Amino acid sequence: MKALIDAQIIYQGDTPTFAVIPYDSYLELTKEHRVTIPHDIVEIMVDKNCNLLKAWRIYKGLTQREVAEKAGITQAALSQMEKADNPRNATLEKLAKALGLDPEQLADTD
């Protein structure tokens, strides 16, 4: 973990009460806790019996073609990934970027 050299300490009297850190430092500190899956995604997965990838695509209102083009893969490849288990890490990163997500939000860890 990176040291917090640039923290600003706020005192109430002589007592340190708050530490203010740059937002990038905050994100680094909370990285493992900021991955979330909205309830709407879970509902889509249940209602449509689909994986996270397809649920996110539906939630974002995108077609397979749109996501595939943004990710630099074919629509047929994306279709197969929406029917199968998790894609490879490199592909997962491309898909996450295309959908505006963190790769962890597409990783099905069941």
C-alpha positions in Angstrom: 0.0 0.0 0.0 1.2 3.5 -0.8 2.1 5.8 2.1 -0.2 8.7 2.7 2.4 11.4 2.6 0.0 14.0 1.2 -2.7 13.7 3.9 -4.0 16.9 5.5 -4.8 16.6 9.2 -7.6 18.7 10.6 -7.6 19.4 14.3 -10.3 20.3 16.8 -8.4 22.0 19.4 -5.3 20.0 20.0 -6.9 16.7 18.9 -6.4 15.4 15.3 -10.0 14.7 14.2 -9.9 14.2 10.4 -7.5 13.2 7.7 -8.1 14.6 4.2 -6.4 12.8 1.4 -6.4 13.2 -2.4 -9.2 11.4 -4.2 -6.7 9.1 -6.1 -5.3 8.0 -2.7 -8.8 7.4 -1.5 -9.6 5.2 -4.5 -6.4 3.2 -4.0 -7.2 2.6 -0.3 -10.8 1.5 -1.1 -10.1 -0.3 -4.4 -11.0 -3.7 -3.1 -14.3 -2.4 -1.6 -15.6 -0.3 -4.5 -16.6 -3.1 -6.9 -20.4 -3.2 -6.9 -23.1 -4.9 -8.9 -26.4 -3.0 -8.9 -29.5 -4.8 -7.9 -30.9 -4.1 -11.4 -28.1 -6.2 -12.9 -29.0 -9.1 -10.6 -32.7 -8.8 -11.5 -31.8 -9.0 -15.2 -29.6 -12.1 -14.6 -32.5 -13.8 -12.8 -35.3 -12.7 -15.2 -33.3 -13.5 -18.4 -31.3 -16.4 -17.0 -28.1 -14.8 -18.3 -24.5 -14.1 -17.1 -23.1 -10.8 -15.9 -21.8 -9.8 -19.3 -25.1 -10.0 -21.0 -26.9 -8.4 -18.0 -24.6 -5.4 -18.0 -25.0 -5.0 -21.8 -28.8 -5.1 -21.5 -28.7 -2.7 -18.5 -26.6 -0.2 -20.5 -29.0 -0.5 -23.5 -26.3 -1.6 -25.9 -26.5 -4.1 -28.7 -24.0 -6.9 -29.1 -22.6 -5.2 -32.2 -22.0 -1.9 -30.3 -20.2 -3.7 -27.5 -18.2 -5.9 -29.8 -17.0 -3.0 -31.9 -15.9 -1.0 -28.8 -14.1 -4.1 -27.5 -12.5 -4.9 -30.8 -14.0 -8.4 -31.1 -16.6 -9.9 -33.4 -20.3 -9.8 -32.6 -20.3 -13.6 -32.9 -17.5 -13.9 -30.3 -19.5 -11.7 -27.9 -22.6 -13.8 -28.4 -20.6 -16.9 -27.5 -19.2 -15.2 -24.3 -22.7 -14.2 -23.3 -23.7 -17.9 -23.4 -20.5 -19.3 -21.7 -18.5 -18.9 -18.6 -16.1 -16.0 -18.0 -13.9 -14.9 -20.9 -10.1 -14.7 -20.7 -8.7 -11.8 -18.6 -7.5 -9.8 -21.6 -10.9 -10.1 -23.2 -12.6 -9.3 -19.9 -10.6 -6.1 -19.7 -11.6 -5.1 -23.2 -15.2 -5.8 -22.5 -15.2 -3.9 -19.2 -13.6 -0.9 -20.9 -16.2 -1.0 -23.7 -19.0 -1.1 -21.1 -17.4 1.5 -18.8 -16.9 -0.9 -16.0 -14.2 -2.3 -13.8 -13.2 -5.8 -15.0 -14.2 -7.1 -11.5 -17.8 -6.1 -12.3 -17.8 -8.7 -15.1 -16.1 -11.5 -13.2 -18.6 -14.1 -12.1 -17.0 -15.5 -8.9 -19.6 -18.1 -8.0 
